Amino acid sequence: MRQELVFATNNKHKTEEVSKLLLNEYKVLNLSDIGCTVDIPETGDTFEENAFLKSSYVVENYQLDCFADDSGLEIEALNNEPGVYSARYSGQKDDQVNMKLVLQKMKGLSNRKARFKTVISLIQGQKNYLFEGVINGYILENPIGDQGFGYDPVFVPEGYEQSFAQMNIEQKNQISHRAIAMRKLIAFLKEQQPVL
């Protein structure tokens, strides 16, 4: 029987991405699966702090091993904004509004270098482990594609000609920042599995 592991998110897209990455290793539960309806505050100044705030909340309140991620888009010409504020950059938790604000601020800028970054905090056996994933790329002038979420329609990863939003979930899972961090997490979890 697969072990259960809580992913501290209400985002169904993220849960789906991660469930596919963990395949048969673990049954991934999200916050609604464990009855957690609280919007866990992300008051940290770094991805590491925010990921830990979410994972530790679940451990303290539900006594379940948990991992949480914090991810964001860092744009070189905008001093690495939106960064930790990616999900609420415009003051709203609205992907379209946030993306429009980024494009507005990028108008006329020739340096379009950007990167997506994910940090995962896993709390297992009262210890906190951190895993990081980064993918470099650039920002388009207009959104393209209807897959994914967040800033996916305006981000093209280095070495590719399609935006994240033009890729299907399998393609994105091969290269995304979250996939890179998740592979590190999965390798760690496999090491922890008892040999039968």
C-alpha positions in Angstrom: 0.0 0.0 0.0 1.3 3.5 -0.9 2.3 5.8 1.9 0.3 9.0 2.1 2.0 12.4 2.0 0.3 15.7 2.3 1.1 18.5 -0.2 0.1 21.8 1.5 -1.8 23.3 -1.4 -5.3 23.9 -2.6 -4.1 24.3 -6.2 -5.5 21.3 -8.2 -3.1 21.9 -11.1 -0.1 21.7 -8.7 -1.5 18.6 -7.0 -2.1 16.9 -10.4 1.5 17.8 -11.6 3.0 16.4 -8.4 0.8 13.3 -8.3 2.0 12.4 -11.8 5.7 13.0 -10.8 5.3 10.7 -7.7 3.6 8.1 -9.7 3.2 5.0 -7.6 5.5 6.0 -4.8 3.1 7.9 -2.6 -0.6 8.8 -2.5 -0.5 12.6 -2.6 -3.2 14.4 -0.5 -3.8 18.1 -0.7 -5.3 20.4 2.0 -8.9 19.8 1.1 -8.3 16.0 1.3 -7.3 16.4 5.0 -10.1 18.9 5.7 -7.8 22.0 6.0 -9.8 25.0 4.8 -7.4 27.7 6.3 -5.6 29.9 3.8 -2.2 29.4 5.4 -0.5 32.8 5.5 2.7 33.2 3.4 4.3 36.1 5.2 7.9 35.1 4.6 10.4 37.2 2.6 11.9 34.2 0.8 10.6 31.1 -1.0 12.2 29.0 1.8 10.4 30.8 4.6 7.0 30.5 2.8 7.4 26.8 2.0 8.3 26.1 5.6 5.4 28.2 7.0 3.0 26.0 5.0 4.5 22.6 5.7 4.9 23.3 9.5 1.3 24.5 9.7 0.1 21.1 8.6 2.5 19.2 10.8 1.5 21.2 13.9 -2.2 21.1 13.3 -2.7 17.7 11.7 0.3 15.7 12.8 1.0 14.5 9.3 4.2 14.5 7.4 3.9 17.2 4.8 5.7 19.0 2.0 4.9 22.4 0.7 6.4 24.5 -2.1 6.7 28.1 -2.8 7.4 29.1 -6.4 7.7 32.3 -8.3 8.9 34.1 -11.4 12.0 36.2 -11.1 12.6 38.7 -13.9 16.1 40.2 -14.2 15.0 43.6 -15.5 12.5 44.0 -12.7 15.0 43.4 -9.9 13.8 39.8 -9.6 10.1 40.8 -9.2 7.5 39.4 -8.8 9.5 36.8 -6.8 7.7 35.7 -3.6 4.8 37.9 -4.5 4.2 36.1 -7.9 0.7 34.7 -6.9 -0.5 38.2 -5.7 1.7 40.6 -7.6 -1.2 42.8 -8.6 -2.7 42.7 -5.1 -5.1 40.1 -6.4 -4.8 36.3 -6.6 -5.7 36.4 -10.3 -3.4 34.9 -12.8 -4.6 37.0 -15.7 -4.3 40.3 -13.8 -0.8 39.4 -12.5 0.4 38.4 -16.0 -0.9 41.7 -17.5 0.9 43.7 -14.8 4.2 41.9 -15.6 3.8 42.5 -19.4 2.9 46.1 -18.7 6.1 46.6 -16.7 8.2 44.8 -19.3 6.9 46.9 -22.2 9.8 48.3 -24.2 12.5 46.4 -22.2 15.0 44.5 -24.2 16.3 42.4 -21.4 13.6 39.7 -21.0 15.6 37.2 -19.0 13.7 35.4 -16.3 13.7 32.3 -14.2 11.1 30.2 -12.4 12.2 29.0 -9.0 10.7 26.5 -6.6 11.7 25.6 -3.1 10.1 22.6 -1.4 10.1 22.2 2.4 9.5 18.6 3.5 8.9 18.0 7.2 9.4 14.3 8.0 10.1 13.0 11.5 10.2 16.6 12.9 13.1 17.5 10.5 12.8 20.1 7.8 14.5 19.3 4.4 14.7 21.9 1.6 14.9 21.1 -2.2 15.3 23.7 -4.9 14.6 23.8 -8.6 15.3 26.6 -11.1 14.7 26.9 -14.8 16.0 29.9 -16.8 14.2 31.4 -19.8 12.7 34.6 -21.1 9.4 36.6 -21.1 7.3 36.9 -24.2 5.7 40.1 -25.3 2.3 38.5 -25.5 0.8 35.3 -23.8 0.7 32.2 -25.9 -0.9 28.9 -25.1 -3.8 27.7 -22.9 -2.2 24.9 -20.7 -0.8 25.3 -17.3 -1.4 28.2 -14.9 0.1 31.4 -13.5 2.7 33.0 -15.8 3.1 29.9 -18.0 1.7 31.7 -21.1 4.5 34.3 -21.1 7.5 32.2 -20.1 9.6 30.3 -22.6 12.3 28.0 -21.0 15.9 28.2 -22.3 16.5 26.0 -25.3 12.8 25.8 -26.3 10.5 27.8 -28.6 7.2 27.1 -26.8 5.9 28.7 -23.7 5.1 26.5 -20.7 1.4 27.1 -21.6 1.9 25.5 -25.0 3.4 22.3 -23.5 1.3 19.4 -22.2 1.7 18.4 -18.6 4.1 15.6 -19.5 6.4 17.9 -21.4 6.4 20.5 -18.7 7.0 17.9 -16.0 10.2 16.9 -17.7 11.8 20.4 -17.4 9.9 22.6 -15.0 11.4 24.2 -11.8 8.8 22.3 -9.8 9.8 19.0 -11.5 13.5 19.7 -10.8 12.8 20.3 -7.1 10.4 17.3 -7.0 13.0 15.0 -8.5 15.3 15.9 -5.6 12.5 15.3 -3.1 11.6 12.0 -4.7 15.2 10.8 -4.7 15.4 11.8 -1.0 12.1 10.0 -0.2 13.2 6.8 -2.0 16.4 6.8 0.2 14.2 7.0 3.3 12.1 3.9 2.2 12.8 0.9 4.4 14.2 -2.1 2.5 11.8 -5.0 2.7 
